[in-house]
Amino acid sequence: MKIMGDTKKADGSTTPAYAHGQHQSIFSPALGAVSDSSLKFTHVLYNLSPAELYEQAIKYEKGSFITSNGALATLSGAKTGRAPRDKRVVRDSTTEDELWWGKGSPNIEMDEHTFMVNRERAVDYLNSLEKVFVNDQFLNWDPENRIKVRIVSARAYHSLFMHNMCIRPTPEELESFGTPDFTICNAGQFPCNRYTHYMTSSTSVDLNLSRREMVILGTQYAGEMKKGLFSVMHYLMPKRRILSLHSGCNMGKDGDVALFFGLSGTGKTTLSTDHNRYLIGDDEHCWTETGFGTVLENVVFDEHTREVDYSDKSVTENTRAAYPIEFIPNAKIPCVGPHPKNVILLACDAFGVLPPVSKLNLAQTMYHFISGYTALVAGTEDGIKEPTATFSACFGAAFIMLHPTKYAAMLAEKMKRQGATGWLVNTGWSGGSYGVGNRIKLAYTRKIIDAIHSGSLLEANYKKTDIFGFEIPTEIEGIPSEILDPVNSWSDKNAHKETLLKLGGLFKKNFETFANHKIGVDGKLTEEILSAGPIF
């Protein structure tokens, strides 16, 4: 496929598949094996501007409209979210011993042959179209460690989505872009063949780390591209001793950086977005050694006024808005900063037994980072009558490629070297579980976060809790002291102890998946992490 390489001339020389600086180019696809689709010409729409992509979407994509605020509203088809059970990784000599396979792992294996079957199906589909969209862009704001990616897609809205999500090269950088480090071939409108080996549905999202390629079939949900590249970074960056993280990140006026980890509903975005601090990002980061174009997906709006009704969930609860980070007033551009001073793990504890804030040692930080805990509350899903614990390794289990303990060890090593402090902040319930107690006030949580940022919380007096062994402050200015130790805010002390033991048991059971993986000399680090969990 020529958009994945150069065109060979009759005299043996090569020319680019398209001319940089031009929006459109015509080429004849060159495949390894000739197929009928290689006999036609396809227009390549290369790095179009948002305005041009709006025009393409409105003209040619059914279900695309411009809303009252100027955003492009569109639909992703039947799939309105990621399909983790259909995401596969080629297991070969490169990945056999490097990746995390087996129980608990998000990596579902496939072989090279099956990948090539799906790849050819995707390539043939794209080559059969009148036009395809190509984005050449960068990942990672650090120039020394950025990755060149090429995204080939059939839909204008996919091209605009990735235009917003990735780092846009300058015209000069496009001229010298050269061969990409990784390529996405998005043929999501076309299904995979369900009778192909390993396939379980008409959707397949396939990663081949040896070929540095990703193929998408049978889903038009744009987030598959973004999160696919996030998985790639989770593989490539640790090879450079760079820690890839599913986290929020902001920086104070004095250059103090904080990382925020948390699953959905824990307040990661809310707390990392602070008008008194610069936003570096709210989702994906790399901890290195050196320290008009909005897309609205699957929303409902008024046919005449084009005003969006964000409360309407008739298409999906999983609506999305994608826009460049430059649209945020206090964003730090470029999105890089010094080493973090604080690493904040967020949990919405609906059991109501975790303290509002706990200071963690390095082993505890690793344990709770690997655990990635939060709790669903009753009523959020059918059949849930009481708080339900949810664990996601490294706060992003669906995207990690290596064993979670490897990321945890890298995090601890960087924290130790830079003198960073770990914290566990509960944004959930106090005074009882969900339905009995009350949600901790956001104003209190913000005061806790402010005290962490300022460094004043390090100077507080601390005491140790039972079971989890947390160090908790005895007082914080502006916060009722009785809520700092959960047992004090529960009227039924026996119920508190029972619930605490129940949650501790859930942590232990979850951690069984990781207990047998030995890291460090003679597995000493594994033992250290295990000893940092609940004890009873």
C-alpha positions in Angstrom: 0.0 0.0 0.0 1.7 3.1 -1.2 0.5 5.3 1.6 2.7 3.1 3.8 5.8 3.7 1.7 7.3 5.2 -1.4 6.6 4.6 -5.1 9.3 2.8 -7.1 9.8 4.3 -10.6 10.8 2.3 -13.7 14.4 3.5 -13.3 14.6 2.2 -9.8 14.5 5.5 -8.0 11.7 6.4 -5.6 9.3 9.3 -5.2 7.0 10.1 -2.3 3.5 8.7 -2.5 2.2 12.3 -2.3 3.7 15.7 -2.4 4.1 17.3 1.0 2.4 20.7 1.2 -0.3 19.7 -1.2 -3.7 18.7 0.1 -4.6 16.2 -2.6 -2.6 13.7 -4.5 -3.5 10.9 -6.9 -1.6 7.6 -6.8 -1.9 4.0 -7.8 -1.7 1.8 -4.8 1.2 -0.7 -4.8 0.6 -3.9 -2.8 2.9 -6.8 -2.2 0.5 -9.0 -4.2 -1.5 -7.6 -7.1 -5.3 -7.5 -6.5 -8.1 -5.9 -8.6 -8.3 -2.9 -6.3 -4.7 -2.0 -7.2 -5.8 -1.2 -10.7 -7.8 2.0 -9.8 -6.6 5.4 -8.7 -7.4 6.8 -5.3 -7.3 10.4 -4.1 -5.2 10.9 -1.0 -6.5 13.9 1.1 -3.4 14.7 3.0 -3.3 16.5 6.3 -6.4 18.6 5.6 -7.2 21.6 7.7 -10.2 21.4 10.1 -12.2 23.6 7.7 -11.6 21.3 4.8 -12.5 18.3 6.9 -15.7 19.9 7.9 -16.5 20.4 4.2 -15.7 16.8 3.5 -17.8 15.5 6.4 -20.9 17.7 5.6 -20.8 16.9 1.9 -20.1 13.2 2.0 -20.8 11.7 5.4 -24.5 11.1 6.3 -25.3 12.1 9.8 -22.8 14.9 10.0 -23.9 18.4 11.0 -22.5 21.6 12.4 -24.0 22.5 15.8 -24.9 25.9 17.2 -21.4 26.3 18.8 -19.6 25.5 15.5 -18.6 21.9 16.4 -18.9 19.0 13.9 -21.5 16.5 15.2 -21.3 13.0 13.8 -22.1 9.4 14.5 -19.8 6.4 15.0 -22.2 3.8 13.8 -23.3 0.7 15.8 -20.2 0.8 18.0 -20.3 3.8 20.4 -17.4 2.7 22.6 -14.2 0.7 22.5 -14.4 -3.1 21.9 -11.7 -4.5 24.3 -12.7 -8.1 23.6 -11.9 -7.6 19.9 -8.5 -5.9 20.4 -5.7 -8.3 19.5 -1.9 -8.3 19.6 0.3 -10.4 17.4 2.2 -12.9 19.5 5.6 -13.6 17.8 9.3 -13.8 18.7 9.3 -10.1 19.5 6.4 -10.1 21.9 6.4 -13.6 23.3 8.6 -12.8 26.3 8.1 -9.0 26.5 4.3 -8.6 26.8 1.9 -9.5 29.6 -0.1 -12.6 28.5 -2.5 -14.8 30.3 -4.9 -14.2 33.2 -5.7 -10.6 33.9 -3.9 -9.3 30.8 -5.7 -7.1 28.2 -3.5 -8.6 25.5 -5.5 -11.1 23.4 -3.2 -13.0 21.1 -3.3 -13.5 17.3 -0.8 -14.8 14.9 1.1 -13.1 12.1 -0.8 -14.8 9.3 -4.2 -13.7 10.7 -3.0 -10.2 11.1 -1.9 -10.2 7.4 -5.3 -11.5 6.3 -7.0 -8.6 8.2 -4.5 -6.1 6.9 -5.1 -7.1 3.3 -8.8 -6.9 3.8 -8.4 -3.4 5.2 -6.0 -2.3 2.5 -8.1 -3.6 -0.3 -11.2 -1.8 1.1 -9.3 1.5 1.4 -7.9 1.1 -2.1 -11.4 0.6 -3.5 -12.6 4.0 -2.3 -12.5 7.2 -4.3 -10.5 8.9 -1.6 -8.8 8.3 1.7 -7.6 10.6 4.4 -4.0 10.6 5.6 -2.7 12.3 8.7 1.1 12.5 9.4 1.5 13.5 13.0 3.6 13.2 16.2 3.1 11.6 19.6 4.9 12.9 22.7 5.6 16.6 23.2 9.3 15.9 24.0 11.1 16.4 20.7 13.8 13.9 21.7 11.3 11.1 22.2 8.5 11.8 19.8 7.0 9.1 17.6 6.0 9.7 14.0 2.6 8.2 13.2 0.6 7.9 10.0 -3.2 7.5 10.2 -4.9 6.3 7.0 -8.7 6.4 7.3 -11.9 6.5 5.2 -13.8 9.2 7.2 -13.2 12.9 7.5 -14.3 12.9 11.1 -11.7 10.3 11.9 -9.1 12.5 10.3 -10.3 15.5 12.3 -10.4 13.5 15.5 -6.7 12.5 15.1 -5.8 16.0 14.0 -7.0 17.2 17.4 -5.6 14.2 19.4 -2.0 14.1 18.1 0.6 16.8 17.8 0.4 18.7 14.5 3.7 19.0 12.6 4.7 22.4 11.1 4.9 22.6 7.2 8.7 22.3 7.5 8.4 19.2 9.6 6.0 17.6 7.1 8.5 18.2 4.3 11.0 16.0 6.2 8.6 13.6 7.8 9.9 10.6 6.0 8.9 7.0 7.0 6.5 6.9 10.0 7.4 4.9 13.1 3.9 3.5 13.3 0.9 3.3 10.9 -2.8 2.9 11.5 -4.9 1.5 8.7 -8.5 2.4 9.7 -11.0 0.5 7.6 -13.6 0.6 10.3 -16.6 0.8 8.0 -15.7 -2.6 6.6 -16.1 -5.8 8.8 -13.6 -8.5 9.4 -14.5 -12.0 8.2 -16.0 -13.7 11.3 -14.8 -17.1 10.0 -11.1 -15.9 10.0 -9.1 -17.6 12.8 -9.2 -15.8 16.2 -12.2 -13.7 15.2 -15.2 -13.6 17.5 -17.3 -10.9 15.9 -17.2 -8.6 12.8 -15.0 -6.2 14.7 -11.2 -6.6 15.1 -8.6 -4.1 16.3 -5.2 -5.6 15.6 -1.7 -4.5 16.7 1.4 -5.8 15.2 4.4 -4.4 17.1 7.0 -6.0 14.9 5.6 -4.4 11.8 4.6 -1.2 13.8 1.1 -1.3 12.3 -2.5 -1.3 13.6 -5.5 -2.4 11.5 -9.1 -1.5 12.4 -12.1 -3.4 10.9 -15.7 -3.4 11.9 -15.9 -0.4 14.2 -16.0 3.4 13.4 -15.6 4.5 17.1 -12.7 7.1 16.8 -11.3 6.3 20.3 -9.9 3.0 19.0 -7.2 5.0 17.2 -6.3 7.1 20.1 -6.2 4.3 22.7 -4.4 2.0 20.2 -1.6 4.5 20.0 -1.6 4.8 23.8 -1.0 1.0 23.9 1.8 1.4 21.5 3.4 4.1 23.7 3.0 1.7 26.7 5.2 -0.7 24.7 7.7 1.6 23.1 8.4 4.2 25.8 9.6 1.8 28.6 12.2 0.5 26.2 13.7 4.0 26.4 13.3 4.0 30.2 10.4 6.4 29.9 7.3 5.7 31.9 4.0 5.9 30.0 1.1 6.8 32.3 -2.7 7.0 32.1 -3.0 10.2 34.3 -3.8 13.8 34.5 -1.0 16.3 35.0 -0.7 19.9 36.0 1.9 22.4 37.1 1.9 25.3 39.6 3.2 28.8 39.0 6.5 27.8 40.6 7.0 24.8 38.4 5.8 22.1 40.8 4.2 19.2 38.9 1.6 16.8 40.1 0.3 13.6 38.5 -3.3 12.5 39.0 -4.3 8.8 38.6 -7.9 7.7 38.7 -10.6 5.7 37.0 -13.7 7.1 35.5 -15.8 9.1 38.1 -13.0 9.6 40.6 -12.4 13.3 39.7 -9.2 13.0 37.7 -10.1 15.6 35.1 -11.9 17.8 37.6 -9.0 18.0 40.0 -6.2 18.2 37.4 -8.1 21.1 35.8 -7.4 23.9 38.2 -7.6 27.6 37.2 -4.6 28.3 39.6 -2.4 25.9 37.8 -1.3 25.1 34.2 -2.8 22.0 32.6 -0.2 19.8 31.0 -2.9 17.2 30.1 -5.7 15.2 31.5 -5.3 11.7 30.2 -2.0 10.4 28.8 1.6 11.3 29.8 5.2 10.1 29.7 7.6 10.6 32.5 11.0 11.0 30.8 14.5 11.3 32.1 14.5 15.1 31.5 11.6 15.8 32.8 -12.7 25.7 15.8 -12.2 22.0 15.1 -14.1 20.3 17.9 -15.7 16.9 17.1 -18.8 15.9 19.0 -19.4 12.2 18.7 -22.8 10.5 19.1 -24.6 13.6 20.6 -28.2 14.6 20.2 -29.2 18.1 19.1 -32.2 20.2 18.0 -32.8 19.8 14.2 -33.4 23.5 13.7 -31.3 25.4 16.3 -28.5 22.8 16.3 -28.2 23.2 20.1 -26.7 20.1 21.7 -28.7 18.4 24.4 -25.9 16.8 26.5 -28.4 15.2 28.8 -29.9 13.1 26.0 -28.5 9.6 26.2 -30.6 8.0 23.4 -27.6 7.3 21.2 -25.2 6.4 24.0 -24.1 7.5 27.4 -20.6 7.5 26.0 -20.7 10.8 24.1 -17.4 12.5 23.3 -15.9 15.8 22.5 -12.4 16.0 20.9 -10.6 19.3 20.6 -6.9 20.5 20.6 -5.4 21.2 24.0 -4.7 24.8 22.8 -8.4 25.5 23.2 -8.0 25.3 27.0 -7.1 28.8 28.4 -4.5 27.7 31.0 -3.0 24.8 29.0 0.8 24.7 29.0 2.2 24.7 25.5 4.3 22.8 24.8 2.8 20.2 27.1 6.0 19.4 29.1 7.1 20.2 32.6 9.7 19.3 35.3 9.7 16.1 37.3 6.5 15.6 39.4 6.7 16.4 43.1 3.5 14.6 44.0 1.8 11.5 42.7 -1.9 11.4 43.6 -3.9 8.3 43.3 -7.7 9.0 43.3 -10.4 6.5 44.4 -14.1 7.0 44.6 -14.6 4.7 47.6 -18.4 4.0 47.7 -17.7 1.7 50.7 -16.9 4.8 52.7 -13.9 3.3 54.6 -10.9 4.9 52.8 -9.6 8.1 54.4 -10.1 11.4 52.5 -6.3 11.5 52.2 -3.4 9.2 53.0 0.3 9.6 52.6 1.9 6.6 51.0 5.4 5.2 51.1 6.9 3.8 47.9 5.8 0.2 48.4 2.2 1.4 49.2 2.3 3.6 46.1 3.3 0.6 43.9 0.6 -1.6 45.5 -2.3 0.9 45.0 -1.0 1.9 41.6 -1.1 -1.8 40.5 -4.5 -2.2 42.1 -6.1 0.8 40.4 -9.1 0.8 42.7 -12.5 2.6 42.6 -16.0 1.5 43.4 -19.3 1.6 41.4 -22.3 2.7 43.3 -25.7 1.1 43.4 -27.8 2.0 40.4 -25.0 2.7 37.9 -25.5 -0.7 36.3 -28.3 -3.2 36.2 -28.2 -5.6 39.2 -25.9 -3.6 41.3 -27.6 -3.2 44.7 -24.5 -2.2 46.8 -21.1 -0.7 46.2 -19.0 -2.9 43.9 -15.2 -2.7 43.8 -13.5 -2.2 40.4 -9.8 -2.7 39.9 -7.9 -1.7 36.8 -4.1 -2.3 36.9 -2.1 0.9 36.7 -5.4 2.8 36.3 -5.4 1.7 32.7 -5.5 -2.0 32.4 -7.0 -2.0 28.9 -4.0 -0.2 27.4 -0.9 -1.5 29.2 1.3 -4.0 27.3 3.9 -5.1 29.9 3.2 -6.7 33.2 1.8 -4.1 35.7 4.7 -4.6 38.2 7.1 -3.4 35.6 5.3 0.0 35.3 5.0 0.1 39.1 8.8 -0.5 39.5 9.6 2.3 37.0 7.2 4.7 38.8 8.8 3.9 42.2 12.3 4.3 40.8 11.5 7.7 39.3 9.7 8.9 42.5 12.6 7.8 44.6 15.1 9.5 42.4 13.1 12.8 42.3 11.9 12.8 45.9 8.2 12.7 44.9 5.5 11.8 47.5 2.7 9.4 46.9 -0.9 10.2 48.1 -4.2 8.3 48.0 -7.2 10.6 47.9 -10.7 9.3 48.4 -13.3 11.3 46.5 -16.1 9.0 47.5 -18.1 8.5 50.7 -17.7 9.3 54.3 -19.7 8.4 57.4 -21.0 5.1 55.9 -21.3 3.4 52.5 -23.3 4.7 49.6 -26.9 5.0 50.7 -26.0 5.7 54.3 -23.0 8.1 54.3 -22.4 11.2 52.3 -20.1 12.0 49.4 -17.1 13.9 50.6 -17.6 17.5 49.6 -15.6 18.6 46.5 -14.6 21.8 48.4 -12.9 19.6 51.0 -11.1 17.5 48.4 -9.9 20.7 46.7 -8.5 21.9 50.0 -6.6 18.6 50.4 -5.2 18.9 46.9 -4.2 22.5 47.5 -2.4 21.4 50.7 -0.6 18.7 48.7 0.5 21.2 46.1 1.7 23.8 48.6 3.7 21.2 50.6 1.9 22.1 53.8 0.4 18.6 54.1 3.9 17.2 54.5 4.2 19.2 57.7 1.0 17.8 59.3 0.9 15.3 62.2 0.1 11.7 61.1 -1.2 8.6 62.7 -1.5 5.0 61.3 -4.7 3.3 60.4 -5.6 -0.4 60.9 -5.8 -3.0 58.1 -4.4 -0.8 55.3 -1.7 0.8 57.4 -2.2 4.3 55.9 -0.5 7.4 57.3 -3.4 9.9 57.7 -3.1 13.6 58.9 -4.8 14.4 62.2 -5.9 17.9 61.0 -6.0 20.0 57.8 -7.0 23.6 57.9 -10.6 24.1 56.7 -11.6 20.5 56.9 -13.6 18.9 59.8 -11.1 16.7 61.7 -13.6 13.9 62.3 -13.8 13.0 58.6 -10.0 12.5 58.3 -10.2 9.1 60.1 -13.2 7.3 58.6 -14.0 5.4 61.8 -14.8 8.6 63.6 -17.5 9.5 61.1 -19.3 6.2 61.2 -22.1 5.9 63.8 -22.0 2.1 63.6 -18.4 1.2 64.5 -19.0 -2.6 64.0 -20.4 -1.9 60.5 -17.3 0.1 59.8 -14.9 -2.7 60.8 -16.9 -5.3 58.8 -16.9 -3.1 55.7 -13.2 -2.3 56.1 -12.3 -6.0 56.3 -14.6 -6.7 53.3 -12.8 -4.1 51.2 -9.4 -5.4 52.4 -10.4 -8.9 51.3 -11.4 -7.6 47.8 -7.9 -5.9 47.5 -6.2 -9.2 48.4 -8.3 -11.3 46.0 -7.6 -8.9 43.2 -3.8 -8.9 43.9 -3.6 -12.7 43.6 -3.2 -12.2 39.8 0.1 -10.3 40.4 1.5 -12.1 43.4 3.4 -14.7 41.5 5.2 -12.4 39.2 8.8 -11.9 40.5 10.5 -8.6 40.0 13.7 -7.3 41.7 16.6 -9.4 43.0 15.2 -12.7 44.1 11.6 -11.3 43.9 12.3 -9.0 46.9 10.5 -6.1 45.3 7.4 -8.3 44.8 7.5 -9.2 48.5 7.8 -5.5 49.4 4.8 -4.6 47.3 2.7 -7.5 48.8 3.5 -6.4 52.3 2.2 -2.9 51.6 -1.3 -4.3 51.1 -4.0 -4.8 53.8 -2.9 -6.9 56.7 -5.5 -8.9 58.9 
